[in-house]
Amino acid sequence: MLHDMQRVLATYWKQFLYLSPKLIIALLIVVVALVVANRASKLLGARVRNHSDDLLLADFLIQFSKWVLVLAGFLLALQVIGFSGVVTGLLSAAGLSAFIVGFAFKDIAENFLAGVILAFNRPFQIHDTVEVKGLQGHVEALNLRTTIIRTFDGKHIYLPNSVVLKEPLTNFTRNGSIRQDFLLSVDYGQDAGPEKVMALILKKVQNTQGVQNQEPRTPYVLQEKGTGTTVDLRVYFWTFSEDYRRVVLELKSNLMQETRAALQAAGYALPNATQ
């Protein structure tokens, strides 16, 4: 029995020695494939960035090309070792394999395809402010499986690409400009009507830095309702939306406070809080 075991071990050792050069070559191929994949993907990304300002597509192509090259190196390594039958089987049975893998990894495949559509359709760019399913923040990255959004309070949300593709998406910065509004309740007292109050508000808004005053994006004031000497006025204004959090929301807050202060300084009473 001991003799048989020695014979088996000797056979395995001879097979190992026979395969050792191939294993070393296969390992080198995998290492080279990883190095080439990293450099080639970066080179491709640099070329895309030089010919396009679309960082989102460039980053996605970098990741996609990297994994394609790594997979090609892995298949070549299997071929060198002697698993040509495995490689041929994988390639010849691509349809069946795709069905099985697609069924087993449905979510992964769905998110990958959604990522491809998002990368080429481009409903948003890197650093755009978007809202998906009530989640609002800046787009940090589009990966093969997830879209990364950084909220205004610093949290990173990893949304599956399929969710981003299927759900309604609001892009606050794509157009470059965004309209905001707020409500003021004003008691105009002995004045003949609210026109004087509306003119005062409009002048204040027009003279505020950050508010756009070019057609068709000019500020305006509309009366929503009035009772007695009190009127509810809705103030509309346009501003630049590149930085939604710091520019748009802070401008709206400051404009609400400054408009209220200007009305009070002019002697008008404000029965209700600004909305």
Sequence and secondary structure as in RCSB ss.txt:
>XXXX:A:sequence
MLHDMQRVLATYWKQFLYLSPKLIIALLIVVVALVVANRASKLLGARVRNHSDDLLLADFLIQFSKWVLVLAGFL
LALQVIGFSGVVTGLLSAAGLSAFIVGFAFKDIAENFLAGVILAFNRPFQIHDTVEVKGLQGHVEALNLRTTIIR
TFDGKHIYLPNSVVLKEPLTNFTRNGSIRQDFLLSVDYGQDAGPEKVMALILKKVQNTQGVQNQEPRTPYVLQEK
GTGTTVDLRVYFWTFSEDYRRVVLELKSNLMQETRAALQAAGYALPNATQ
>XXXX:A:secstr
 HHHHHHHHHHHHHHHHHHHHHHHHHHHHHHHHHHHHHHHHHHHHHHHHHH   HHHHHHHHHHHHHHHHHHHHH
HHHHHHT HHHHHHHHHTHHHHHHHHHHHTHHHHHHHHHHHHHHHH S  TT EEEETTEEEEEEEE SSEEEEE
ETTS EEEEEHHHHHHS EEESSTTSEEEEEEEEEEE TTSSSTHHHHHHHHHHHHTSTTB  BTTB  EEEEEE
EETTEEEEEEEEEEE SSIIIIIIHHHHHHHHHHHHHHHHTT B  S   
